[in-house]
């Protein structure tokens, strides 16, 4: 079955879910974002990439070895909850860079 869509991805996301897809303009485009908005985009992107990298490297999210859909969901929820808990503990401890979760297990 082939799905033919006349809407762009951003329009589809907004139509079916209240999700707005925002992207930075390319450097060669005439209309550019203000500097503070560009820095905000970069910081959010850095945070997303850091979390994805941690879930992959430290929690092995790509390797679940689940045999059923329920097992897969349970293992993914467990790994994501553990990651979230590490961030919460870092914030409670007053760690300024709370995404550095390896320090919880390996102290300097």
Z-matrix of the N, CA and C atoms (Angstrom, degrees):
N
C 1 1.442
C 2 1.527 1 108.98
N 3 1.305 2 117.06 1 127.37
C 4 1.447 3 121.91 2 -179.22
C 5 1.521 4 109.29 3 -105.89
N 6 1.319 5 115.14 4 130.70
C 7 1.453 6 120.64 5 179.02
C 8 1.524 7 108.01 6 -101.16
N 9 1.306 8 115.80 7 121.91
C 10 1.456 9 121.20 8 179.06
C 11 1.520 10 107.33 9 -106.95
N 12 1.313 11 116.09 10 125.56
C 13 1.452 12 120.53 11 -177.27
C 14 1.525 13 109.56 12 -121.33
N 15 1.317 14 115.72 13 136.88
C 16 1.454 15 120.26 14 176.47
C 17 1.525 16 110.80 15 -97.95
N 18 1.341 17 116.58 16 -9.26
C 19 1.452 18 120.67 17 -179.66
C 20 1.524 19 110.34 18 -91.73
N 21 1.311 20 116.01 19 150.11
C 22 1.459 21 119.10 20 174.20
C 23 1.519 22 108.76 21 -75.92
N 24 1.299 23 116.21 22 166.98
C 25 1.456 24 120.79 23 -179.09
C 26 1.524 25 111.47 24 -58.34
N 27 1.318 26 117.47 25 -44.52
C 28 1.463 27 120.76 26 -179.84
C 29 1.522 28 111.42 27 -61.69
N 30 1.331 29 117.48 28 -41.26
C 31 1.470 30 120.65 29 179.07
C 32 1.521 31 111.16 30 -67.41
N 33 1.332 32 117.45 31 -38.21
C 34 1.458 33 120.89 32 178.19
C 35 1.527 34 110.80 33 -64.36
N 36 1.326 35 116.34 34 -44.19
C 37 1.453 36 119.29 35 178.92
C 38 1.525 37 111.08 36 -59.77
N 39 1.322 38 116.43 37 -42.32
C 40 1.456 39 119.46 38 -178.52
C 41 1.528 40 111.43 39 -70.91
N 42 1.326 41 117.12 40 -34.35
C 43 1.463 42 120.63 41 -177.96
C 44 1.526 43 111.67 42 -69.32
N 45 1.328 44 117.56 43 -42.21
C 46 1.458 45 120.92 44 -174.58
C 47 1.518 46 113.44 45 -94.90
N 48 1.292 47 118.20 46 -23.63
C 49 1.460 48 123.72 47 178.17
C 50 1.525 49 107.41 48 -144.10
N 51 1.315 50 117.51 49 149.71
C 52 1.473 51 117.81 50 177.84
C 53 1.530 52 111.36 51 -78.30
N 54 1.339 53 115.24 52 64.13
C 55 1.459 54 121.55 53 -179.98
C 56 1.523 55 108.23 54 -117.11
N 57 1.307 56 115.53 55 127.54
C 58 1.463 57 120.25 56 177.86
C 59 1.523 58 108.03 57 -106.04
N 60 1.320 59 117.48 58 122.57
C 61 1.458 60 123.11 59 179.58
C 62 1.522 61 108.65 60 -91.54
N 63 1.329 62 115.81 61 114.13
C 64 1.465 63 120.91 62 -178.77
C 65 1.518 64 109.40 63 -113.96
N 66 1.310 65 116.00 64 135.82
C 67 1.457 66 121.06 65 178.09
C 68 1.524 67 109.43 66 -131.23
N 69 1.314 68 115.13 67 153.89
C 70 1.462 69 120.03 68 175.07
C 71 1.517 70 108.70 69 -79.91
N 72 1.338 71 117.06 70 140.98
C 73 1.467 72 118.39 71 175.06
C 74 1.529 73 110.67 72 -67.41
N 75 1.315 74 116.01 73 151.39
C 76 1.465 75 120.23 74 177.04
C 77 1.530 76 109.43 75 -67.77
N 78 1.322 77 115.34 76 159.73
C 79 1.467 78 119.47 77 -176.95
C 80 1.519 79 112.55 78 -65.35
N 81 1.336 80 117.59 79 -26.03
C 82 1.458 81 119.80 80 -177.64
C 83 1.535 82 112.90 81 -88.53
N 84 1.323 83 118.04 82 1.49
C 85 1.463 84 120.41 83 178.16
C 86 1.527 85 109.97 84 -83.80
N 87 1.331 86 115.14 85 148.02
C 88 1.457 87 120.38 86 -176.37
C 89 1.528 88 111.55 87 -68.87
N 90 1.330 89 116.84 88 -46.54
C 91 1.459 90 120.67 89 -177.10
C 92 1.531 91 109.06 90 -84.26
N 93 1.334 92 116.86 91 116.17
C 94 1.453 93 122.68 92 -179.25
C 95 1.528 94 110.14 93 -115.70
N 96 1.311 95 114.81 94 158.79
C 97 1.459 96 120.58 95 177.52
C 98 1.524 97 110.26 96 -80.70
N 99 1.338 98 116.46 97 154.99
C 100 1.474 99 118.36 98 174.13
C 101 1.535 100 110.09 99 -62.88
N 102 1.321 101 116.68 100 158.02
C 103 1.462 102 122.34 101 -175.75
C 104 1.526 103 112.31 102 -58.59
N 105 1.344 104 118.07 103 -43.86
C 106 1.468 105 119.98 104 -178.19
C 107 1.532 106 111.40 105 -65.92
N 108 1.321 107 117.88 106 -34.54
C 109 1.464 108 121.21 107 177.62
C 110 1.522 109 110.14 108 -70.03
N 111 1.317 110 116.95 109 -39.06
C 112 1.462 111 121.10 110 177.92
C 113 1.529 112 110.86 111 -62.70
N 114 1.338 113 116.62 112 -42.40
C 115 1.466 114 120.58 113 177.75
C 116 1.517 115 111.47 114 -64.67
N 117 1.339 116 116.64 115 -37.16
C 118 1.470 117 120.44 116 177.63
C 119 1.529 118 110.53 117 -63.86
N 120 1.318 119 117.43 118 -45.17
C 121 1.470 120 122.11 119 177.26
C 122 1.528 121 110.10 120 -58.03
N 123 1.335 122 116.20 121 -45.52
C 124 1.465 123 120.67 122 -178.61
C 125 1.524 124 111.71 123 -63.58
N 126 1.337 125 117.18 124 -40.48
C 127 1.463 126 119.13 125 -178.95
C 128 1.529 127 111.39 126 -69.48
N 129 1.324 128 117.30 127 -38.40
C 130 1.466 129 120.26 128 177.69
C 131 1.527 130 110.03 129 -66.75
N 132 1.318 131 116.50 130 -42.26
C 133 1.464 132 120.01 131 178.66
C 134 1.528 133 111.34 132 -63.07
N 135 1.333 134 116.27 133 -40.89
C 136 1.463 135 120.26 134 178.35
C 137 1.524 136 110.86 135 -61.64
N 138 1.336 137 117.10 136 -41.92
C 139 1.458 138 121.02 137 179.48
C 140 1.534 139 110.73 138 -64.06
N 141 1.318 140 117.36 139 -43.65
C 142 1.466 141 121.59 140 179.51
C 143 1.527 142 110.56 141 -63.12
N 144 1.325 143 116.96 142 -44.28
C 145 1.465 144 120.30 143 179.94
C 146 1.525 145 111.59 144 -66.79
N 147 1.334 146 117.59 145 -35.16
C 148 1.461 147 121.15 146 177.80
C 149 1.523 148 110.50 147 -65.25
N 150 1.325 149 116.72 148 -46.56
C 151 1.468 150 120.46 149 179.81
C 152 1.527 151 110.45 150 -62.62
N 153 1.320 152 117.38 151 -44.46
C 154 1.472 153 120.17 152 178.43
C 155 1.526 154 111.05 153 -60.73
N 156 1.322 155 116.43 154 -42.11
C 157 1.456 156 120.73 155 179.60
C 158 1.528 157 111.56 156 -64.98
N 159 1.326 158 116.91 157 -41.57
C 160 1.461 159 120.47 158 178.63
C 161 1.521 160 111.27 159 -65.67
N 162 1.311 161 117.17 160 -43.01
C 163 1.464 162 119.94 161 179.22
C 164 1.525 163 110.77 162 -62.02
N 165 1.317 164 116.43 163 -34.99
C 166 1.462 165 120.20 164 179.62
C 167 1.528 166 111.68 165 -76.71
N 168 1.335 167 117.56 166 -49.63
C 169 1.457 168 120.81 167 -172.25
C 170 1.527 169 113.63 168 -80.22
N 171 1.329 170 117.42 169 -44.43
C 172 1.455 171 120.14 170 -172.77
C 173 1.523 172 113.13 171 -94.26
N 174 1.318 173 117.44 172 -26.16
C 175 1.458 174 120.39 173 -178.92
C 176 1.525 175 112.56 174 -112.28
N 177 1.309 176 117.46 175 1.69
C 178 1.475 177 123.51 176 178.17
C 179 1.530 178 111.88 177 46.08
N 180 1.307 179 115.53 178 52.97
C 181 1.465 180 119.91 179 -175.07
C 182 1.524 181 112.13 180 -68.05
N 183 1.330 182 117.08 181 -21.66
C 184 1.466 183 119.49 182 178.74
C 185 1.520 184 112.17 183 -78.46
N 186 1.330 185 117.54 184 -17.58
C 187 1.462 186 121.64 185 -178.95
C 188 1.518 187 108.29 186 -115.16
N 189 1.309 188 116.79 187 102.83
C 190 1.466 189 119.11 188 -178.24
C 191 1.523 190 112.55 189 -110.29
N 192 1.313 191 117.71 190 -27.98
C 193 1.466 192 123.82 191 -177.73
C 194 1.529 193 112.26 192 56.29
N 195 1.308 194 115.78 193 32.11
C 196 1.461 195 120.02 194 177.81
C 197 1.524 196 109.96 195 -81.29
N 198 1.327 197 115.73 196 146.74
C 199 1.460 198 120.60 197 -179.01
C 200 1.534 199 112.30 198 -101.53
N 201 1.322 200 116.54 199 -20.46
C 202 1.461 201 119.96 200 -179.57
C 203 1.528 202 109.11 201 -129.41
N 204 1.320 203 115.81 202 166.81
C 205 1.460 204 120.59 203 176.84
C 206 1.523 205 110.32 204 -62.49
N 207 1.344 206 116.91 205 -40.70
C 208 1.462 207 120.48 206 179.00
C 209 1.521 208 110.72 207 -64.48
N 210 1.311 209 116.83 208 -39.11
C 211 1.459 210 120.34 209 177.46
C 212 1.515 211 111.68 210 -64.49
N 213 1.336 212 116.37 211 -41.33
C 214 1.450 213 121.26 212 176.90
C 215 1.523 214 110.91 213 -61.12
N 216 1.323 215 116.61 214 -48.33
C 217 1.470 216 120.92 215 179.63
C 218 1.521 217 110.98 216 -60.45
N 219 1.329 218 117.07 217 -44.30
C 220 1.460 219 121.03 218 -178.89
C 221 1.528 220 110.91 219 -62.27
N 222 1.322 221 116.92 220 -43.43
C 223 1.466 222 119.89 221 -179.01
C 224 1.524 223 111.88 222 -68.91
N 225 1.338 224 117.10 223 -40.17
C 226 1.461 225 119.39 224 178.06
C 227 1.524 226 111.07 225 -66.02
N 228 1.339 227 116.95 226 -43.43
C 229 1.464 228 120.25 227 177.66
C 230 1.524 229 110.87 228 -60.69
N 231 1.326 230 116.72 229 -40.36
C 232 1.458 231 120.98 230 -179.82
C 233 1.519 232 110.92 231 -63.62
N 234 1.318 233 116.84 232 -45.66
C 235 1.463 234 120.36 233 -178.76
C 236 1.526 235 111.46 234 -67.18
N 237 1.309 236 117.48 235 -40.44
C 238 1.460 237 120.07 236 179.60
C 239 1.526 238 111.09 237 -69.92
N 240 1.334 239 116.92 238 -35.61
C 241 1.465 240 120.47 239 176.92
C 242 1.519 241 110.59 240 -66.93
N 243 1.323 242 117.54 241 -39.92
C 244 1.461 243 121.09 242 177.68
C 245 1.527 244 110.32 243 -62.60
N 246 1.314 245 117.47 244 -41.63
C 247 1.465 246 121.27 245 178.38
C 248 1.523 247 110.55 246 -63.50
N 249 1.323 248 116.73 247 -45.01
C 250 1.459 249 121.36 248 179.31
C 251 1.524 250 110.74 249 -62.65
N 252 1.326 251 116.94 250 -40.57
C 253 1.462 252 121.55 251 178.69
C 254 1.534 253 110.93 252 -63.34
N 255 1.322 254 117.36 253 -40.51
C 256 1.467 255 120.56 254 177.03
C 257 1.526 256 111.28 255 -60.46
N 258 1.311 257 116.82 256 -41.90
C 259 1.464 258 120.64 257 178.68
C 260 1.522 259 110.12 258 -65.49
N 261 1.333 260 117.43 259 -42.37
C 262 1.476 261 120.90 260 179.00
C 263 1.519 262 111.14 261 -62.95
N 264 1.330 263 117.65 262 -42.55
C 265 1.467 264 120.97 263 178.28
C 266 1.521 265 110.41 264 -62.40
N 267 1.313 266 117.68 265 -43.77
C 268 1.469 267 120.71 266 178.16
C 269 1.525 268 110.99 267 -60.67
N 270 1.311 269 117.03 268 -40.70
C 271 1.465 270 119.87 269 179.71
C 272 1.521 271 110.85 270 -67.51
N 273 1.354 272 116.67 271 -39.76
C 274 1.470 273 120.16 272 177.67
C 275 1.530 274 111.69 273 -65.67
N 276 1.330 275 116.83 274 -33.79
C 277 1.464 276 121.26 275 178.09
C 278 1.524 277 112.63 276 -78.09
N 279 1.322 278 116.76 277 -6.83
C 280 1.463 279 120.80 278 178.36
C 281 1.511 280 113.96 279 79.69
N 282 1.327 281 117.27 280 22.75
C 283 1.458 282 121.09 281 178.35
C 284 1.527 283 108.03 282 -71.53
N 285 1.348 284 118.18 283 121.10
C 286 1.468 285 119.11 284 -176.48
C 287 1.525 286 113.73 285 -64.01
N 288 1.325 287 117.97 286 -38.23
C 289 1.461 288 120.97 287 177.05
C 290 1.525 289 107.51 288 -101.36
N 291 1.332 290 115.88 289 79.52
C 292 1.469 291 121.89 290 -171.30
C 293 1.522 292 114.11 291 -67.90
N 294 1.334 293 118.23 292 -10.01
C 295 1.461 294 119.72 293 177.38
C 296 1.526 295 112.41 294 -82.32
N 297 1.312 296 117.86 295 -7.96
C 298 1.476 297 120.52 296 177.32
C 299 1.527 298 107.83 297 -83.11
N 300 1.315 299 115.61 298 84.24
C 301 1.464 300 120.55 299 -172.57
C 302 1.521 301 112.91 300 -88.17
N 303 1.316 302 118.70 301 -13.52
C 304 1.470 303 120.87 302 179.84
C 305 1.522 304 111.12 303 -65.30
N 306 1.312 305 117.11 304 -27.33
C 307 1.461 306 121.25 305 -179.55
C 308 1.521 307 112.27 306 -62.72
N 309 1.317 308 117.90 307 -24.14
C 310 1.459 309 120.19 308 178.61
C 311 1.529 310 110.86 309 -65.15
N 312 1.293 311 117.58 310 -34.78
C 313 1.467 312 121.71 311 -178.45
C 314 1.522 313 111.93 312 -94.72
N 315 1.322 314 117.55 313 -34.87
C 316 1.454 315 122.03 314 -175.53
C 317 1.524 316 109.21 315 -122.01
N 318 1.325 317 117.05 316 96.90
C 319 1.467 318 120.40 317 178.53
C 320 1.511 319 110.29 318 -77.34
N 321 1.324 320 116.06 319 148.12
C 322 1.474 321 121.05 320 177.93
C 323 1.507 322 110.37 321 -79.16
